[in-house]
């Protein structure tokens, strides 16, 4: 039994890491385009303000 527990913890840890990486990649994929577009809008508005 003592040998099975570390294996389970390692598998759980690896599963947690993989899930976290997938979650971060999906979050990055969905949020970054919106943030970049909003940043581009902010930069364009700032450029207009600086031109005025």
N, C-alpha and C positions, 0 to 999 in steps of 0.2 A: 504493500500500500504506500509506504513513504516514497517509493520511486515513481508512482503514478501521479502524485500531487504536483511535483515540479513540472512534469510534462504538461499537465492540464493548465498550470499557470502560464507556462511558456506559450502554449497554443492560444490561451485567452489573451495574453499580451500581444502576440502577433496579430490576432484577429482584431484587437482594439486598434493597433497601429494601422492596419490595412483599412479598417472602417474610417479612421480619422483622416487618412490620406485621401480616400475617396470623397469624404465629406468636404475636405478643404478644396479638392480639385473642382468639385461640383459648385461649391460656393464661389470659388475664384471664377469659374466659367460663367456663372450667372450674374455675379455682382460687378466684376471688372468692366464689362462693356457699358453698363449703366453709369458707373463712376467715371469712366473715361469720357463718355459723352457729356456728362454733367460738367466735368472738368474742362472739356473743350468749350462748352457753352460759357462757362465762367471766364475762361481765358479770352474768348472772343469779346465778351461784354467788357472785360477789363481793358482790352485793346481799344475798344470803342471809347471807353471813358478816357483812356490816356490820349487818344487822338483828339478828343474834344478839349 
